[in-house]
Amino acid sequence: MVSPFRVFYLFDEIKNLPLQFGVGVSTKNFKKAVDRNRVKRIIREAYRLQKMPLQGKLKEKNLGLNLFLFTTAKELTGYKFIYDKMDLVLQKLMLEVEKQPAK
């Protein structure tokens, strides 16, 4: 877990895509749909810009990864903060990929 994210992931064999990604935002923390959608949009953009090294590592090992991020933040945060935290999440996932045996 990297605050403000709770990370759920599952390694499996490559099917159609080596990396599948999803985002969740609680209605308890963000009452308005506009705010929830903004947070999801920021998270998806930060992920899109930084996913390439992880995808490459998964292809090397012939692994697939299902990744779901759930945000535990209680207020809107800036893009730079989310971008930096996403970098930490992806670095930790790359370490986990290294530990997995190649398929």
C-alpha positions as CSV (number, residue, x, y, z in Angstrom):
1,M,0.0,0.0,0.0
2,V,1.3,3.4,-1.0
3,S,-0.8,6.2,0.5
4,P,-3.3,7.3,-0.9
5,F,-3.6,4.1,-2.8
6,R,-4.6,0.6,-1.9
7,V,-3.2,-1.7,-4.5
8,F,-4.6,-5.0,-5.6
9,Y,-2.8,-7.1,-8.1
10,L,-2.8,-10.6,-9.5
11,F,-0.2,-12.2,-11.8
12,D,-1.3,-14.7,-14.4
13,E,-0.5,-15.9,-17.9
14,I,-0.7,-13.5,-20.8
15,K,-4.1,-13.6,-22.5
16,N,-4.9,-10.7,-24.7
17,L,-3.2,-7.9,-22.8
18,P,-0.1,-8.2,-20.6
19,L,-1.4,-5.5,-18.3
20,Q,-5.0,-4.7,-17.3
21,F,-5.8,-1.7,-15.0
22,G,-8.7,-0.4,-13.1
23,V,-9.4,2.5,-10.6
24,G,-11.9,2.9,-7.8
25,V,-12.9,5.9,-5.8
26,S,-15.2,5.8,-2.8
27,T,-18.5,7.7,-2.7
28,K,-17.9,7.9,1.1
29,N,-14.9,10.1,0.6
30,F,-16.1,12.0,-2.6
31,K,-19.8,12.7,-2.5
32,K,-20.0,14.3,-5.9
33,A,-19.6,12.3,-9.1
34,V,-17.7,15.2,-10.6
35,D,-15.0,14.9,-7.9
36,R,-14.8,11.1,-8.2
37,N,-14.5,11.3,-12.0
38,R,-11.7,13.9,-11.7
39,V,-9.7,11.8,-9.3
40,K,-10.1,8.7,-11.6
41,R,-9.1,10.8,-14.6
42,I,-5.9,12.0,-12.9
43,I,-4.9,8.6,-11.7
44,R,-5.5,7.0,-15.1
45,E,-3.4,9.7,-16.8
46,A,-0.5,9.3,-14.3
47,Y,-0.6,5.6,-14.9
48,R,-0.7,5.9,-18.7
49,L,2.4,8.1,-18.7
50,Q,4.4,5.7,-16.6
51,K,3.3,2.2,-17.5
52,M,5.8,1.4,-20.3
53,P,8.7,0.1,-18.1
54,L,6.3,-2.2,-16.2
55,Q,4.8,-3.5,-19.5
56,G,8.3,-4.2,-20.9
57,K,9.3,-6.2,-17.7
58,L,6.1,-8.2,-17.9
59,K,6.7,-9.1,-21.6
60,E,10.3,-10.1,-20.8
61,K,9.0,-12.6,-18.2
62,N,5.9,-13.5,-20.3
63,L,3.6,-12.6,-17.4
64,G,0.2,-10.9,-17.3
65,L,-0.8,-8.5,-14.5
66,N,-4.3,-7.5,-13.4
67,L,-3.9,-4.3,-11.4
68,F,-6.6,-2.3,-9.5
69,L,-6.0,0.9,-7.5
70,F,-8.4,2.1,-4.9
71,T,-7.8,5.6,-3.6
72,T,-8.2,6.2,0.1
73,A,-7.7,10.0,-0.1
74,K,-10.4,12.1,1.5
75,E,-9.8,15.3,-0.5
76,L,-8.8,16.3,-3.9
77,T,-5.0,16.2,-4.5
78,G,-2.9,17.7,-7.2
79,Y,-1.7,15.9,-10.3
80,K,2.0,16.1,-9.3
81,F,1.2,14.4,-6.0
82,I,-0.7,11.5,-7.7
83,Y,2.0,11.3,-10.4
84,D,4.8,10.8,-7.8
85,K,2.8,8.3,-5.8
86,M,2.0,6.3,-9.0
87,D,5.7,6.2,-9.7
88,L,6.2,4.6,-6.3
89,V,3.4,2.0,-6.9
90,L,4.8,1.0,-10.3
91,Q,8.4,0.7,-8.9
92,K,7.2,-1.6,-6.2
93,L,5.3,-3.7,-8.8
94,M,8.4,-3.9,-10.9
95,L,10.2,-5.4,-7.9
96,E,7.4,-7.9,-7.5
97,V,7.6,-8.8,-11.2
98,E,11.4,-9.5,-10.7
99,K,10.5,-12.0,-7.9
100,Q,8.1,-13.9,-10.2
101,P,9.4,-16.9,-12.2
102,A,9.2,-16.6,-16.0
103,K,6.4,-18.5,-17.7
